Amino acid sequence: MPKIRVLIVDDAVVVRRILTDALSSDPNLEVFTAANGRIALAKIPQVNPDIVTLDIEMPEMDGLATLKEVRRTYPLLPVIMFSTLSERGAAITLDALSVGANDYVTKPSNVGSVTVALARIKSELIPRIKALCGGREAPPIPPAAAAAAPRAPSASRAAPGQIRVVAIGVSTGGPNALSAMLPQLPRDLPVPVVLVQHMPPIFTKLLADRLSSQCRIGVREGKPGMILARGEAILAPGGSHMIVKRNGESVGVETNMDPPENSCRPAVDVLFRSVVACYGGATLGVILTGMGSDGLHGCERIAEAGGRIIVQDEASSVVWGMPGYVARAGLAQKILPLSQIAGEIVRIVNGAGASAPRVPVTV
C-alpha cells in the first residue's frame, strides 16, 4: 500500500519538528511541511498530499483563510485543524468545522515536554489521519459482540410509543452532523435528549451554545443537578463523564472523573448505561458519525432492555466507525442517512415505527 502523504502547516518550528517526528514514526505515513498557509497552497500541487493538518493562528495567511482556499480548490482533500485548548481556539475550530474541516486535534499544552507531546500526537492524530484517508469502514466486530448479535428483547421491552428519552452518541464529524440534525427536531418534542460528543473542555460549552442558537429545542452543556426536560438536549461536558440518575419523579444529571472508556471521557457507553438504568426499554439510542467503537456496549444494553436504536449510514458519515460497529453487531432497527434521522426520531417517539426488526448487516 502507498504511504499516506501528510502536509503539516504550522508557523512554529518546534511544532513542525514534533509533528514530523511523531508522524514519521509510523511507517505508513510520509510527511511534508509548510510554514504558513500561502506556502502550503503552493506546495499542495507539488507534493499531492492525502491529508493536511492546519494550524489556526499563522502569519500572512491563517488557518481559517487557508482552509477556505483549500476547500475552493481541493474540495475533497481531508483537513485536520490543529488548535489550542482555549476559548479562542475552540471558537475558531468550530468555525473551521462549519466551513469544511474534517476534524481537529488540540495542541499539547506544554510543547516543551517533547516526550508527552509525541505520545499525545501519536495517540490522537495518527488514528484520525488513517480514518480520514480511506479508513471509513468499521473494523470487524469484536468476537464477544459478534457472538451476542442480534440481541433478543428482554421482558422489560417497552410497548410501542413508550419512548421516554433519546440518547445520542457522536464523534468525528459530529459538530456538523448535530448542526444538521438537531435543528430538525420540533420545539414540542415530548421527550428529553441527552448526548455525548467527543470533545475537550471549553469546546462543548461553545458547541452547546451554538447548537441552541440554531435549534428549536434548547441545548445546554450538562452540569450536576440539571433536570432532564422534554424538548431540551443536554450535552456531556468535555473532560467529564456524564450520567443520569433518577430522583423520585425526575431524572437529573451527574458528572464524574472516572477513568476514560474507549479512550474517551466523556464516553457514550457511560451515558447510555445510565440512561438504560433509568429508562429501560423506553430508550431510543442514536449513533452518528465517529471514529472507534464507543457506544457499541451501550447499545447492547439498550437492545437487551428492549429499546430502539438508529445509526447513521456509511455514505453520510465522515467516519463509519461508531455507527458501523453497532450496525454490524445487528443492533440497529434503522440505518439511515443523516438527513432522515431527525424525522425518524420524531416518528418513533410519537409511536410510529416502534416495532421495526433489527437490520442485518453483512460483516
C-alpha positions as CSV (number, residue, x, y, z in Angstrom):
1,M,0.0,0.0,0.0
2,P,1.3,3.5,-0.8
3,K,2.1,5.7,2.2
4,I,-0.3,8.4,3.3
5,R,1.2,11.7,2.4
6,V,0.6,14.3,5.2
7,L,1.2,18.0,4.7
8,I,1.8,19.8,8.1
9,V,1.1,23.5,8.0
10,D,2.4,25.4,11.1
11,D,4.4,28.5,11.6
12,A,6.2,27.3,14.7
13,V,9.4,25.4,14.0
14,V,9.3,23.4,17.2
15,V,5.7,22.3,16.5
16,R,6.6,21.3,12.9
17,R,9.5,19.3,14.3
18,I,7.4,17.5,16.9
19,L,4.7,16.7,14.4
20,T,7.2,15.5,11.9
21,D,8.9,13.2,14.4
22,A,5.6,11.8,15.7
23,L,4.1,11.1,12.3
24,S,7.3,9.8,10.7
25,S,7.5,7.2,13.4
26,D,4.6,5.4,11.6
27,P,5.9,3.6,8.5
28,N,2.6,4.2,6.7
29,L,3.0,8.0,6.8
30,E,5.1,10.3,4.7
31,V,5.4,13.9,6.0
32,F,5.9,17.3,4.3
33,T,5.8,20.7,6.0
34,A,4.9,24.3,5.2
35,A,5.4,27.3,7.5
36,N,2.2,29.1,6.6
37,G,-1.0,29.0,4.5
38,R,0.5,30.7,1.4
39,I,3.4,28.3,1.3
40,A,1.0,25.3,1.8
41,L,-1.2,26.3,-1.1
42,A,1.8,26.5,-3.3
43,K,3.1,23.1,-2.1
44,I,-0.2,21.1,-2.4
45,P,0.1,20.6,-6.2
46,Q,3.8,19.7,-5.8
47,V,3.5,17.1,-3.0
48,N,-0.1,16.0,-3.7
49,P,-0.9,15.3,-0.1
50,D,-3.6,12.8,1.0
51,I,-4.4,15.0,4.1
52,V,-3.4,18.4,5.5
53,T,-3.0,19.4,9.2
54,L,-3.6,23.2,9.6
55,D,-2.5,25.4,12.5
56,I,-5.1,28.0,13.2
57,E,-3.0,31.1,14.0
58,M,-0.3,31.8,11.4
59,P,1.2,35.0,9.9
60,E,0.4,36.0,6.3
61,M,-2.5,33.5,5.9
62,D,-4.1,32.0,8.9
63,G,-5.6,28.5,9.2
64,L,-9.2,29.6,8.5
65,A,-8.4,31.6,5.4
66,T,-6.2,28.7,4.2
67,L,-9.0,26.2,4.8
68,K,-11.4,28.2,2.8
69,E,-9.0,28.4,-0.1
70,V,-8.3,24.7,0.1
71,R,-12.0,23.9,0.0
72,R,-12.4,26.1,-3.1
73,T,-9.6,24.4,-5.0
74,Y,-9.5,20.9,-3.4
75,P,-13.0,20.2,-2.1
76,L,-12.3,16.5,-1.2
77,L,-8.9,16.9,0.4
78,P,-9.2,16.0,4.1
79,V,-8.1,18.7,6.6
80,I,-7.5,18.4,10.3
81,M,-7.2,21.6,12.3
82,F,-4.5,21.8,15.0
83,S,-5.9,24.1,17.6
84,T,-5.2,25.4,21.1
85,L,-7.2,24.3,24.1
86,S,-8.6,27.8,24.7
87,E,-11.9,29.6,24.2
88,R,-10.5,31.4,21.1
89,G,-9.0,28.2,19.7
90,A,-12.3,26.4,20.3
91,A,-14.4,29.1,18.7
92,I,-12.2,29.2,15.6
93,T,-12.1,25.4,15.4
94,L,-15.9,25.3,15.4
95,D,-15.9,27.9,12.6
96,A,-13.4,25.7,10.7
97,L,-15.5,22.6,11.1
98,S,-18.5,24.6,9.8
99,V,-16.7,25.6,6.6
100,G,-15.2,22.2,5.7
101,A,-12.6,21.0,8.1
102,N,-13.0,17.2,8.7
103,D,-11.7,17.0,12.3
104,Y,-9.4,18.7,14.8
105,V,-6.8,17.9,17.4
106,T,-5.8,20.2,20.3
107,K,-2.1,21.0,20.7
108,P,-0.3,19.6,23.8
109,S,-0.5,22.4,26.4
110,N,3.3,22.2,27.0
111,V,5.2,21.6,23.8
112,G,8.4,21.8,25.9
113,S,7.7,18.3,27.2
114,V,8.6,16.6,24.0
115,T,8.0,13.0,25.2
116,V,4.5,13.9,26.3
117,A,3.8,15.8,23.1
118,L,5.0,13.0,20.9
119,A,2.8,10.4,22.8
120,R,-0.3,12.6,22.6
121,I,0.2,13.3,18.9
122,K,0.7,9.6,18.1
123,S,-2.4,8.6,20.0
124,E,-4.7,11.3,18.8
125,L,-3.6,12.5,15.4
126,I,-2.3,9.3,13.7
127,P,-5.6,7.4,14.1
128,R,-7.6,10.4,12.7
129,I,-5.3,10.6,9.7
130,K,-5.8,7.0,8.9
131,A,-9.5,7.1,9.5
132,L,-9.9,10.1,7.1
133,C,-7.7,8.6,4.4
134,G,-9.8,5.7,3.3
135,G,-10.5,4.1,6.7
136,R,-14.2,4.7,6.6
137,E,-15.3,1.1,7.0
138,A,-15.7,-0.2,10.5
139,P,-13.2,-2.9,11.6
140,P,-14.6,-6.4,12.2
141,I,-16.9,-6.7,15.2
142,P,-15.1,-8.0,18.3
143,P,-15.9,-11.7,18.9
144,A,-17.9,-11.0,22.1
145,A,-20.2,-8.6,20.3
146,A,-20.5,-10.7,17.2
147,A,-21.5,-13.7,19.2
148,A,-24.1,-11.8,21.0
149,A,-25.8,-10.3,18.0
150,P,-28.7,-9.9,17.3
151,R,-30.0,-9.5,20.8
152,A,-33.3,-10.9,21.9
153,P,-35.6,-8.4,23.6
154,S,-36.0,-8.8,27.4
155,A,-39.1,-8.9,29.4
156,S,-38.7,-5.2,30.1
157,R,-39.3,-4.3,26.4
158,A,-41.3,-1.1,26.1
159,A,-44.6,-1.1,24.4
160,P,-44.9,0.8,21.1
161,G,-44.9,4.5,21.6
162,Q,-43.4,4.5,25.1
163,I,-40.0,6.1,24.2
164,R,-39.2,8.5,27.1
165,V,-35.7,9.6,26.2
166,V,-33.4,10.0,23.2
167,A,-29.7,9.3,23.8
168,I,-27.2,10.3,21.1
169,G,-23.5,9.4,20.7
170,V,-21.2,11.1,18.1
171,S,-17.6,11.8,17.5
172,T,-15.6,12.6,14.3
173,G,-17.8,14.8,12.1
174,G,-20.2,15.3,15.0
175,P,-20.5,19.1,15.2
176,N,-21.6,19.4,11.6
177,A,-23.9,16.3,12.0
178,L,-25.5,17.8,15.1
179,S,-25.9,21.2,13.4
180,A,-27.7,19.5,10.5
181,M,-29.8,17.1,12.6
182,L,-30.8,18.7,15.8
183,P,-32.5,21.8,14.2
184,Q,-34.9,19.5,12.6
185,L,-36.4,18.4,15.9
186,P,-39.6,20.2,16.9
187,R,-39.9,22.6,19.8
188,D,-42.6,20.3,21.3
189,L,-40.5,17.1,21.2
190,P,-42.2,15.2,24.0
191,V,-39.0,13.6,25.4
192,P,-35.6,14.9,26.6
193,V,-32.4,14.4,24.7
194,V,-29.0,13.5,26.2
195,L,-25.9,13.3,24.1
196,V,-22.1,12.8,24.1
197,Q,-19.9,14.5,21.5
198,H,-16.3,13.6,22.0
199,M,-14.7,17.0,22.7
200,P,-12.4,18.6,25.3
201,P,-13.5,21.2,27.9
202,I,-14.3,24.6,26.6
203,F,-15.3,23.2,23.2
204,T,-18.5,21.6,24.5
205,K,-19.8,24.8,26.1
206,L,-19.3,26.7,22.9
207,L,-20.8,23.9,20.8
208,A,-23.9,23.7,23.1
209,D,-24.4,27.5,22.8
210,R,-24.1,27.4,19.0
211,L,-26.5,24.5,18.7
212,S,-29.0,26.2,21.0
213,S,-29.0,29.3,18.8
214,Q,-29.7,27.1,15.7
215,C,-32.3,24.7,17.2
216,R,-36.0,24.9,18.2
217,I,-35.2,22.7,21.2
218,G,-32.9,24.1,23.9
219,V,-29.3,22.8,24.1
220,R,-27.2,23.1,27.2
221,E,-23.9,21.8,28.4
222,G,-24.5,19.3,31.3
223,K,-23.9,20.4,34.8
224,P,-24.6,18.4,38.1
225,G,-28.1,19.0,39.3
226,M,-29.7,19.7,35.9
227,I,-33.1,18.0,35.4
228,L,-34.0,16.4,32.1
229,A,-36.9,18.1,30.5
230,R,-38.9,17.4,27.4
231,G,-37.9,19.4,24.3
232,E,-34.4,20.0,25.7
233,A,-31.0,18.5,24.9
234,I,-28.2,18.2,27.4
235,L,-24.6,17.8,26.1
236,A,-22.0,16.0,28.2
237,P,-19.3,18.4,29.3
238,G,-15.8,17.9,27.8
239,G,-13.3,16.1,30.1
240,S,-16.0,14.5,32.3
241,H,-18.3,11.6,32.1
242,M,-22.0,12.4,32.2
243,I,-24.6,10.1,33.7
244,V,-28.3,10.4,34.5
245,K,-29.9,9.3,37.8
246,R,-33.5,9.1,38.9
247,N,-34.6,11.0,42.0
248,G,-38.3,10.4,42.6
249,E,-40.3,11.6,39.6
250,S,-37.4,13.4,38.0
251,V,-34.1,12.4,36.3
252,G,-31.1,14.5,36.9
253,V,-27.5,14.9,35.6
254,E,-24.4,13.9,37.4
255,T,-20.8,14.1,36.2
256,N,-17.6,12.3,37.3
257,M,-14.0,11.9,36.6
258,D,-13.9,8.1,36.4
259,P,-11.3,6.6,34.1
260,P,-11.8,7.1,30.3
261,E,-13.7,4.3,28.5
262,N,-12.8,3.5,24.9
263,S,-10.1,6.2,25.4
264,C,-12.9,8.7,25.8
265,R,-14.1,11.0,28.6
266,P,-17.0,11.8,28.2
267,A,-17.9,8.3,26.8
268,V,-21.1,7.3,25.1
269,D,-21.1,3.9,26.8
270,V,-21.1,5.5,30.2
271,L,-24.0,7.8,29.4
272,F,-26.0,5.0,27.7
273,R,-25.6,2.6,30.6
274,S,-27.0,5.2,33.0
275,V,-29.9,6.0,30.6
276,V,-30.9,2.4,30.5
277,A,-30.7,2.1,34.2
278,C,-33.3,5.0,34.5
279,Y,-35.5,4.4,31.5
280,G,-35.0,0.7,30.5
281,G,-36.7,-0.2,27.2
282,A,-38.2,3.3,26.9
283,T,-34.8,4.4,25.4
284,L,-34.1,5.4,21.8
285,G,-30.3,5.2,21.1
286,V,-28.9,7.1,18.1
287,I,-25.3,6.7,17.0
288,L,-23.9,9.2,14.5
289,T,-20.6,9.5,12.6
290,G,-17.5,8.9,14.6
291,M,-14.2,7.0,14.9
292,G,-13.8,4.0,17.1
293,S,-16.4,1.8,18.8
294,D,-17.7,3.9,21.7
295,G,-21.4,3.3,22.0
296,L,-21.4,-0.3,21.0
297,H,-21.7,-1.7,24.5
298,G,-24.2,1.0,25.5
299,C,-26.3,0.0,22.5
300,E,-26.1,-3.6,23.6
301,R,-27.6,-2.6,26.9
302,I,-30.4,-0.7,25.1
303,A,-31.2,-3.7,23.0
304,E,-31.2,-6.0,26.0
305,A,-33.7,-3.7,27.6
306,G,-35.9,-3.7,24.5
307,G,-35.2,-0.2,23.4
308,R,-34.7,1.0,19.9
309,I,-31.6,2.0,18.0
310,I,-30.9,4.1,14.9
311,V,-27.5,4.6,13.3
312,Q,-26.2,6.9,10.6
313,D,-25.4,5.2,7.3
314,E,-21.8,4.9,5.9
315,A,-22.4,7.2,2.9
316,S,-23.3,10.2,5.0
317,S,-20.8,9.6,7.8
318,V,-17.4,11.3,7.9
319,V,-16.1,8.0,9.5
320,W,-18.3,4.9,9.8
321,G,-16.7,3.6,13.0
322,M,-19.1,4.1,15.8
323,P,-22.3,3.6,13.8
324,G,-20.6,0.8,11.8
325,Y,-19.8,-1.2,14.9
326,V,-23.4,-1.0,16.1
327,A,-24.9,-1.8,12.6
328,R,-22.6,-4.8,12.1
329,A,-23.5,-6.2,15.6
330,G,-27.1,-6.4,14.4
331,L,-28.4,-3.9,17.0
332,A,-30.0,-1.2,14.8
333,Q,-33.6,-1.1,13.6
334,K,-32.7,1.6,11.1
335,I,-29.6,2.6,9.2
336,L,-30.3,6.0,7.7
337,P,-28.7,8.9,6.0
338,L,-28.2,11.9,8.3
339,S,-30.9,13.8,6.6
340,Q,-33.6,11.3,7.6
341,I,-32.6,10.7,11.3
342,A,-34.4,13.6,12.9
343,G,-37.6,12.6,11.2
344,E,-37.2,9.0,12.3
345,I,-36.7,10.1,15.9
346,V,-39.9,12.1,15.8
347,R,-41.8,9.2,14.3
348,I,-40.5,6.7,16.9
349,V,-41.1,9.0,20.0
350,N,-44.7,9.6,18.6
351,G,-45.3,5.9,18.5
352,A,-44.7,5.0,14.8
353,G,-42.1,2.6,13.6
354,A,-41.5,1.2,17.0
355,S,-41.6,-2.5,16.2
356,A,-39.3,-2.5,13.2
357,P,-36.9,-5.5,13.1
358,R,-33.2,-5.0,13.5
359,V,-31.3,-4.6,10.3
360,P,-28.9,-7.4,9.4
361,V,-25.5,-6.1,8.1
362,T,-23.1,-8.5,6.4
363,V,-19.7,-8.5,8.1
